[in-house]
Amino acid sequence: MLYGLYQSAVGADLQSLRMDTVTNNIANAGTSSFKRDLAIFAVRAQQADLDGNLHEVPPGLQGHPGSAMVAETVTDFSQGPLTATGADFDVALMGPGFLRVSNGNEEFLTRRGTLTLNADAELVQADTGYRVLDPRGSAILVPPGMDIQIDEAGGITATHPTTRETLPVGELDLVQPGNPRSLKKRGDSLYEATAGYTKAGPEVRVRQGFLEQSGVRPMKEMLAMIETSKAFEANMNLIQYQEQTLGQLLQAVGGK
């Protein structure tokens, strides 16, 4: 295998993957509570090193890395900015917490707080229709036609618009994953908690009448896209240059 060609081909492939990641981030710059992804690269050891056969590596290549590789794709869970909506059923989370939601068969975590009531007066996500769960894992029933208050701890109360009588309705189950990197994206700002979760601490607070905006900074992602495009182009140019050099070498050897 031609070492230089291999390295350049791997480099182009990695930059293509990074471009896909950046493009997806930009496409979700307006998606409420979306968290940007980052492709993390690392250096791969030579296979001969891994097999303990370093003596089989040509002297000129000993000590050289095998190639680059994708170490992992991680999600940046930094707090996004909040936008006031004034809607009773819009909630934003401050701190590293999540809401629990369910479609009846599967359960997910989310920070997307655009909520509403379904036909059964259950509190659900407006975009997915998934039920929002309380700490017992049950749906939260909200009497229709009532004024709703949601406190910072997730407690929900309803006030009759005429009598002003107030009654407790339920509580949002605020949780924290044991390891944020274990969360798997499932689309629609939903996450699968593969490593479990625990009850959120007091640092996680609910803001009623607000929504968390996307964590994507478009200008930063555009700069990353330009950088990635130039790196991809450089690798492709190197491949072309090495192919031309190899062709010239073969012609010179064949002419002798």
Rosetta blueprint (number, residue, H / E / L):
1 M L
2 L L
3 Y H
4 G H
5 L H
6 Y H
7 Q H
8 S H
9 A H
10 V H
11 G H
12 A H
13 D H
14 L H
15 Q H
16 S H
17 L H
18 R H
19 M H
20 D H
21 T H
22 V H
23 T H
24 N H
25 N H
26 I H
27 A H
28 N L
29 A L
30 G L
31 T L
32 S L
33 S L
34 F L
35 K L
36 R L
37 D E
38 L E
39 A E
40 I E
41 F E
42 A E
43 V E
44 R E
45 A L
46 Q L
47 Q H
48 A H
49 D H
50 L H
51 D H
52 G L
53 N L
54 L H
55 H H
56 E H
57 V L
58 P L
59 P H
60 G H
61 L H
62 Q L
63 G L
64 H L
65 P L
66 G L
67 S E
68 A E
69 M E
70 V E
71 A E
72 E E
73 T E
74 V E
75 T E
76 D L
77 F L
78 S L
79 Q L
80 G L
81 P L
82 L E
83 T E
84 A E
85 T L
86 G L
87 A L
88 D L
89 F L
90 D E
91 V E
92 A E
93 L E
94 M E
95 G L
96 P L
97 G L
98 F E
99 L E
100 R E
101 V E
102 S E
103 N L
104 G L
105 N L
106 E L
107 E E
108 F E
109 L E
110 T E
111 R L
112 R L
113 G L
114 T E
115 L E
116 T E
117 L E
118 N L
119 A L
120 D L
121 A L
122 E E
123 L E
124 V E
125 Q E
126 A L
127 D L
128 T L
129 G L
130 Y L
131 R E
132 V E
133 L E
134 D L
135 P L
136 R L
137 G L
138 S L
139 A E
140 I L
141 L E
142 V L
143 P L
144 P L
145 G L
146 M L
147 D E
148 I E
149 Q E
150 I E
151 D L
152 E L
153 A L
154 G L
155 G E
156 I E
157 T E
158 A E
159 T E
160 H L
161 P L
162 T L
163 T L
164 R L
165 E L
166 T E
167 L E
168 P E
169 V E
170 G E
171 E E
172 L L
173 D L
174 L E
175 V E
176 Q E
177 P E
178 G L
179 N L
180 P H
181 R H
182 S H
183 L E
184 K E
185 K E
186 R L
187 G L
188 D L
189 S L
190 L E
191 Y E
192 E E
193 A E
194 T L
195 A L
196 G L
197 Y E
198 T E
199 K E
200 A L
201 G L
202 P L
203 E L
204 V L
205 R E
206 V E
207 R E
208 Q E
209 G L
210 F E
211 L E
212 E E
213 Q L
214 S L
215 G L
216 V L
217 R L
218 P H
219 M H
220 K H
221 E H
222 M H
223 L H
224 A H
225 M H
226 I H
227 E H
228 T H
229 S H
230 K H
231 A H
232 F H
233 E H
234 A H
235 N H
236 M H
237 N H
238 L H
239 I H
240 Q H
241 Y H
242 Q H
243 E H
244 Q H
245 T H
246 L H
247 G H
248 Q H
249 L H
250 L H
251 Q H
252 A H
253 V H
254 G H
255 G L
256 K L
